[in-house]
Amino acid sequence: MPKYLTTRAAGAVPILALAADELKAWLKAQPPEVKAWVDSLRFTAKAGRHCLLPGADGALARVLVGVDPADGPYAYAGLPAVLPMGRYRLEAVDGSAGLRGQANEAALGWALGSYAFGRYRKPREFASLAWPKGADRGAVARTAQATRLVRDLINTPAGDMGPGELAAAARKLAKAHGARLSVIVGDALLKHDYPAVHAVGRASEKAPRLIDLRWGKKGPKVTLVGKGVCFDSGGLDLKTAAGMKLMKKDMGGAAHVLGLAAMVMDAGLPLRLRVLVPAVENSVAGNAFRPLDVLKTRKGLTVEVGNTDAEGRLILSDALAEACRDKPDLLIDFATLTGAARVALGTGLPALFCNDDALAERLLGEGLARHDQLWRLPLHQPYRKSLDSQVADLNNISDAPFGGAITAALFLEAFVAAGIPWAHLDLMAWNLRAGPGRPQGGEAMGLRAAYGAIEQMVKKRGSK
């Protein structure tokens, strides 16, 4: 269970959540000294603001917090870090917008807001919250713990989170849930026909890997693929120093599929899960793959290397081709793939590409419902010709400077078998600035939306 959610409610300080238009009515029912105190602090119940109310003995008696119910869990996520240390509980008031049906969101917001990366120094402490009445503790805990896993993996520097360490994290997850794990390492990738993964990762002293986790024996087949570039120097098309600085996060897609797998397995969803992670470092050495090299792929297509810094799509091509051999009922990949998607949508909104309208609508709907929004961009087929090559089946980059997120998605689509519902999430996986429940650093994006879509698919099939 999340550390700062507790079952001990006795003696906890009550928190009253109020929307801005509810404060006036609430104050009318309070003693004059309470109204005077609130007025003196100019508290207006604006979303994200709070007010500490003293009791007759001068001790903290109650906390007022302004909420906008549209903010979901983030309405409460700032509180663990700003309230005095101690235990708190949510106080229900008839008609309060702050608590109607939001027990799960309040608990999740508290958990998200009390995250700190503590691998290299002692993490700070936070205030604790008694579980809100009616909260689904299992759902909140699995979501919070999966988010923590994603954040921790991304935040870990590449020196301590190479392909081997990523495989170890997958092994630990598999062991915890009784899943099966296999890992193909180094030159064995060639023997088992993962030539693109090998080509991208062979220049690193840390051998490339194909991580393959399987869980479940009944139900629909769901396969998750995550880009696992544990560090991206750009290869021989070397990045600038500034461009390289955040590249420990280039395995963010892998972190997401491990976090999503943790949620699915913890919930015991009746499905057959497979997780594929091609894990590499894109390094510079005498044996590095070169611009204009032609690479073989697992699907049999040949790819001309227009740029060695477009390596993520190369390793994903092998993993997607393998994923399609099982003919899954649902295929989702997560990848920190393009800067173009960030130019189009900013850093906080993942781009969704999808070959199935029903699946896209389910993902978008779950994203809105779970305050984990995605934005759909088109698989615009006329752009496909920009990936043409004179010497190979296709190039790994477009010959045009525009629509880079779309052409990258079209490249991936070439390795997805016809008829398989597929979604591709191109995401930042990083908060550039801190906000309530969203600390600076590694971040889970689209995780709750994807879990909701998988859960709905299972429920729909079960009702037939």
N, C-alpha and C positions, 0 to 999 in steps of 0.2 A: 504494500500500500504506500501511497505517497507520504513522505516523511512528515510534512506539515499539515496533514489532515488527520485528525485525532478522533477517537471515540469518547474522549473525556469532555463532556459539556458542562459538568458542574463547576460553578465559579467562573465560567467564561464570560467575558464582556460582550454584551449584545451589540450587534451591528444592524442598524436600520437602513435599508436601501430605499431611496426615494427618487422618483423622477422630479424634474424641476417644477412641474405644474402641481405636484402633490405637497410641496413643502409648506405652503401657506396654510392649507387646511390642517396639516399636522400640528403646526405651531399654535393654532387657535386653541387646541385641546391641551396645551402644555402650560405649566405655571409661568407667570410673567418673567421670572428670572431666567428661565430656559430660553424664552424668546429673546430676551435682552442679550444673553450670551451669544446666541446664534447670529443675531443682527450685528453685534459688535465685531464678529469675525467675518462679516460680509459673506457668509455662506449662503449660496443660492441653490444648492443641490445640482449645480452644473456637473455633467458627466465627468467622472474622474477625480472630483474634489471630495474631500472628507472634512469632518468637523468632530473634534473630541469634546465630549460633554462631561464635566466633572460632577461628582455627587456631592452631597452635603458635607462629606468628610474630606473633600478635595481630591479623592481618588478618581480614577477614570471610571465613569459609570456607563457610558454608552458612546457609540460611534455612529454618526450620520454619514452616509456616503451617497453622493449623487450618481445616478445611473441612467443610462439610456438603454432600454431593453434591446434595442437593435444592435448593440455592441456585443451581445452574447457573453461568452466567458471573459472577454477582455474588459467588461464593465467592472469586474472584481479583481482583475489581475494585478493592479497596481498596489493593492492593499498590503500584501504580505511584507513588502519592502519598506513601507512608510509608517505602518502602525507600530506603536511601542511593543517591545517583546512581550509575549504572553499568549493566552488562549482567548479565542473569540468564537462567537456563535451568531448565526443569522437570526434576526428577530422578524417574525412574520406579523404583518399588520393587514387587516382586512382591506382589500382594495389596492394594496401597494403594488405598483407596476414592477417594482424591483424584485419581488419574489414569486410572482405568479408563474408557476411552471418552470422556474429557472434554477432548481436545486442542482441539477447536473452541471449547468453552466457556471454557477457560482463555485462549485467544488473544483471543476476543471480549471477555471480561471485562477483560483488560488494555487493549484498545483503548478500551472504554467508560470505564474508569477513568482514562485519560490524555487525556481531553477537557478543553479549556479554551477559552472564548470569547475570541478575541484580536483582534477588529477594532479596538478603541480603545486597547489597551495591549498591551505584549508579554506573551504568555501564559507561565505558569510552565513549567518543564521537568519531565520525569518520568523515572523509571528505564525501561530498555528490557528487553524480553524476546525471547530467541531463539525463533523459531517452534517450537512444540511438534511433536515427531515425529508424523506422521499427520494434522496439521491440514489442513483444506481451505482453503487460503489464499484462493482466489477467493471462497468463500462468506463467510468471516470478513471479508475486505476490503470486499466490497460491502455487507455489513450494517453494518459500522463506518462506512463512508463515507456511507451513506444516513442513518444516525443523526446523524452530524456535520452533514450538510446540513440535516436537520430542526431540530436544535438551533440552528444558526447563523441560520437564517431567522427562527425565533421570537425568539431573543435580540436580534436587531437592532431598535433603536428605530424607532417608526413614522415618525420624521422621515427615516430612511434606508431604510425598507421600506414604501413606499406601493404603490398598485396598479401604477405604472410599474416600480418596482424588482422587484416580484414577477414581473411579466411578463418582465423582463430575466433573472431567475434561471431562469425556464422556458425562455427562448430559449437560454441558455447550456447548459442540460441537453439541449435538443433538438439543438443543434449537436454536442455531444460524442458523441451516439449516433445521429446521422443521422436524427432524427425530423423531422416536419413541424410547424410551429407557425403558427397564425394568431391574431391578437388584434383584437378589435372594441373600439373606444374611444369613449367619450363619447356624443354624440348618435347616432352610428351604431348604438348598441344599439337605439334605437327603430326605425330602418330595418330592422334584422335581427330584430326582434321579441323583444327581451329587456327588456320594459318594467319588470319588477320589479327587475332589476339596476340599471337606469338610475334608477329612482325612489329607491332606497336611496342610491345614490352620487352623485346629481347636486348635492348641496349642498356637496360638497368641491371645493376648488381642484384637487385631484388627480383627474382624470377616472376614472370607473369603467371596468372592462374585463371582457371575457369571453375568457379564455385557453383555447386549444384545441390540445392536442398530440396528434399521431397517430404511431404507430410500428408496424411489422410488417405483413406482407401475407398471412400464412397462419395458420390455427388459429382457436380460439375467440375471440370478441369479449369483451374485458374493458374495462370503462369505470370510471374512478375520478373521483369528484367531490369537491372540497375547498372548504370555506368559506374565503373569502379576505377577511375583514373586517380590513383592515390596521390600523385603529384604530376603536374603538367608543366614541363619546361617549355613546351612548344615544339620540342624536338629540334631538328636542324633548322626549321623555320622558327628560330628562338624568340620567345616572348621578350618584351622589355622587362626591366626590373619591376616596374609598377604593375605590369600585366601578370607577372608571376607571383605577386605577393600573396594573393588569396588562393593560390592553386592547391593548397591542402584540401580545399572544399570540393575539388573536382571529382571526388568519390561520393558526392552528396546523393546521387541517384542510387548507388549501392546502399547507402545508409537508409534511404527511404524504403527500399523494398525489404530490408531486414526489419525495420520498424513495423511496416505493414504486415509482414509475415508474423511478427510477434503478436500483433492484435488478432489476426485471424486464428492463430493457434490457441491463444489464451481464451478466446471466445468459444473455441470448439466448433467453429462453423462446419457444417457438413459438406465438405468439398475436398477435392484433390489438389493440393497446392504444390506448385513447383517454383523455385526461386533460382534464377540464373544471374550470376555476377561475373563478368569478365573483369579481372583485377590486374592492373598494370601500373607501372610508372613510365611516362613518356620522357625518356632521357636522351642525352647526347653522348654518343660514343662512336667508335669506328664502325660498329656493326649496326648503327641506327638505320632505320628505313629512310629513304631519301625522296625529295621532290621528284616527281615524274617516274618513280618506281611504279610498277604494276603489281598489285597484290592479288593473290587468289583469296577466295572466301569460301566459307563452309557451304554456301548455297551453290557454288560453282560459277558465280559471276566474277568477272575480273574488274578491278578498280584501279584507275590511275590516280596517283597521289598528287593532287594539285597543291596541297599544303599539308605539312606534317603536323600542324597545329589543329587540324580538323580530325583528330585521332579518335575522339569519343565515338563518332558514328561508325568508324571502322571496327572497333571491338564489339560494338552493339550489333553490327551486321551478322557476325558469327553467332552471337547469343540469340538473336531473333530467329535466325534460320533454324537453330537447334530447337528453340521453343515451339516452332511451327510443326516440327516432326511429330509431336504428340497430339496435334490438332486440338488445342485447348478451346474451351468455350468462351474464354476471356483472356486476353493478353494485354498487359499494361506495362509500359516501360517508363522509368523515371531517369532523367538525365540533366545535368548542368551542361547543356549542349551548346547554346549560342548566345553571344552578346546581342545579336539582332533581336532576340525575344525580349531582352531587357530594354533595348531602345524602344521597342514597340509598346511594351506594357509596364515598364518600370521594374524595379527589383522585387516588389512584394506580391506580384500577381503572376502566377505560372501560366504559361501558354499551353493550351490543350489542342492537340490534333487528334482526329478520330475518323476512322473509316466507316463508322456505324452511327447513324443519327440517334437511335434509341439509346445507345450506350453514352453518347455525348450528352444527351439531355439528362440522363440519370446522374452522371458525374457533375454536371453543372448544377442540377437541383440539389444534390447532396452537399455540394460546396456552399451554396447559399444557406441551406438549412443548418449547416454545422459551422458557419462563419469561417470557412476555409475556401474562399472563392477561387475559381479558375476562369479563364477567358478563352473561348474557342477561336482559333485561327484556321484558315482553310487549307486543305490539301489541294492547292490550286494547280491542276494538272498541266496547264500551258507552261508553267515554270519548269516542268520536268526536263525539257529539252536543254536547259542551261547546264545540266549535269552530263551532257553528252561528251564523249571522249573520242578522239580519232584513233586511239590505239587499244582501248579497252571497252568493256561493256558500259562503264560509266565512270565519271570523275567523282572524287569525294568532296569537291567544292564546286560552286556555281561559277560560270564565267562572267556573271554580272554582279555588281556591288550591292544589289538591292534584294529584299525579301529573303535574307539569309536563314531565318528561322523556318520559313516555308520550304526552301530548297533542302535544308537539312532533314526535315521531316519526310520530304519526298524521297530522299536517299534511303532513309530507314524503311519506308513503305516498300521499296523494291525488294526487301528481304522478308516481308511478311506475306505468307501464303494467302491466296484469294479465299474469301469466305470466312476468315477468322476475325471476329470482332477485336479491334486493336485500338488502344489509346496510347498516345505519347505525350508525356508531360515534360516540357522544357522549363526548368525552374532555376532560380538563383540559389536556393538552399542557404541563404545567409542574410542576416539583418545588418545593414550598414550602420544603422542607428538604433539605439535601444528605445523601446516603448513598453507600456504595461503588458506583461506576459510575453514580451518579444525581446529578449536580451540581445545585445549586439553579439554577433557570432552566428554559428551554425543554427539553422532553423528548419523545422519540418513544414513543408508547404504542399498542400494537396493530399496529405496523409489521411485526414479525417474524411475528406471527400471521397477518396478512393475506397476507404474501408466501408463507408456508407453505401457506395455503389455495389460493392461485392456482397454486402449483407442483404441489400434489397434484391439482388439477383438470386441469391440462395432462397430467400423467402418466397419470391415469385415462383420459382421452380417447385418449391415445396408445397405450394398451394394448389398446384395442378393435379 
